[in-house]
Amino acid sequence: MAQLDGIEPLRDQLVAVIAARIASGEYRRGSKLPTAAQLADEFDISARTVTDAIAILREQGRVIGVRGRGVFVKPED
């Protein structure tokens, strides 16, 4: 289980972790992110916190949601 440190809001920490995984290529361009439930389980946080983090990543243009399919790392423009 991955750990968040509790110093910053969990939502912001999760945004930073996912952004780092995208930047490192762990989550490749165009690939599907783990589900909110999977991320919540991995980090031992609520699904609401994950949903809030994903919303921020969408606003930043890092991920896109595809109705009925999930959330994907934004492909190269």
N, C-alpha and C positions, 0 to 999 in steps of 0.2 A: 504494500500500500504506500503510495507516495504521500509525502507530508507537506503541509503548508505550515508556516511558522506562527501565524496568529498576530503578528505585529501590524501588518496592513490588513484592510478588510479582505476576507476570504475571496470575495468576488474578484477584486483587483489582483490578488495573487494568482488566481486561476487564469485570468486573462494573460498575465505575464508568462505563466507556464505554457499555455497553449500557443501563444505567439512565439515563444522560444522553440517549441517543437516544430512549428511551421518553418521558422527561419533555419533550423538545423536540418530540415528535410525529413524528420521523423514522421511528420504529417505532410505528405507530398501534395503539391499543387493538384487540385482536382480530386483528391482522395476524400473519402467520407470520414468525418470525425467519429469517435466513439459516441454512443448515445448518451443522453443526459444521465440516465440511470447508471451506465458504466462509469462515467466520470465521477458521479456522486459517490459511487462505491469505491473507486480507486483513491479518492481524496478524503473519504469519510466526511462528506459535506452533504447538504440538502440539494435536492434536484432544483429547487428554486434558485439557489446560489449559482448553480451551473447555468440555468436558463438566463439569469441576469448577466453572467459572464459572456455567454454566447451572443446576447443582444449587443453588448459593447463591441465584441469582435466583428459583428455585422456592421455596426456604425463605423468602425475603423476600416471597413472594406477588406478584411482578412478572410471572412467566410461568407458563404451564401446558403440560404435555406431553400430546399426544394420540397415543396409540399408533398407529403406522403412518402418521401425518400430519405430525408434527413438533412444534416448540415454538412457542407463540403468546404474544403479549403478552396478559396477563390483561385480559379485557373489564372495563368499568366494572361495579361491583357494583350 
